[in-house]
Amino acid sequence: MEAQEDSDASSDEEQELPTTSKTKKPSKDSKSAKVPEQDGSDSSDDDVEEDMDADDNENKEANESKDVGEDENKDDASDGGTDNDGDAEEKSDDEEIEPEVRMPVINPLALIKNKDQRMALYRKMKKEKHKQKMHERRARRKAGLPANPGHTIESLREKDQTTVTNLDDSDNEELRRELEMDDFSTYFQRSYEPKVLITYADNPVTKTRKFGLELSRIFPNALVKIRNRSSVKNICKSAIREEYTDVVVINEDRRKPNGLLVIHLPNGPTAHFKLSNVKLTSDIKRSHKEITKHRPEVILTNFTTRLGLTVGRMLGALFHHDPEFKGRRAVTFHNQRDYIFFRHHRYEFTKEGKRVNLREMGPRFTLKLRSLQEGLFDSKTGDYAWIITNKRHAMESSRRRFFL
């Protein structure tokens, strides 16, 4: 009996254990269901009501966030749709602007295996091409259009910022003032007559001496003297003392004249030219006896940049202001692609007076500017206004860029 009572008591204790032990925390959803089972005070009821209100607020916020998310997804979908429509339109435009497929041109000469027939067809095609070219040329003449010069390096020349088209323009007023104050302004004001001293390098060869003598026939009032191993600075000092206005020094290399140094006195500037393609009067089968002592006319062409104007004025200052037209002599310095070509002609008019015949007298040579120095010659401390190095690509950025 006692044993049965002990077992019954233990079973009762086991049944009562869940109520006395620590209860698990109910979830938010189960709180409302367990409220009637609790016989607590009014404060517990108030807590339950607050928990219910909080749950309702959280549910509302969750629902609102879901609604906002759905709206954003709808907007993104609509934007994506418009983007896709734009892409489709761009693709359609690209498809419409597809490049045309060009078929390869087959040369009909390549299909003929017989050499004689191939050469005959080639001559025929060449003749037809020449006829078409002549027909286009006659059509341009009848229409009064200028001749087609084609593409040359000179026609494709890059524009220089210092290019001067017309000095009389209002935009070039500052340039005109600079030219009125430069080193050659006194010459163009006719305040003096040019007097040129021509000399050589030490121990010149025969060809260099003959070239100096022919230059003395070109430049009026010029005198040729041997250098006698004196420096260029001493030559300039003695020339200033003797009232010379310019000094020309002819350099040579490998028994040929290869350089020309032109110094304007008394304050410079100094120009160094590379000399090439020298042809004496005897080389072009002319006689120096045909060259008269009349002062020649000077023609300077295609010196268009600011540097070109300075070089042109420097070369022009070697000649007298007033040419003697009776001698019918003309000296030309023509600049083309920074190469200055010198020619000496005598012209004659026909009996009708409509045409002119030219006869080259010589000498003939080509100049290329290497440097332009401010002041008198000074290879160590002189200031250079413009210089080009021996390396071709060190200064030249393009083959179509010219400086004169």
Order of alpha helices (4+ residues) and beta strands (2+ residues): alpha-alpha-alpha-alpha-alpha-alpha-beta-alpha-beta-alpha-beta-beta-beta-beta-alpha-beta-beta-beta-beta-beta-alpha
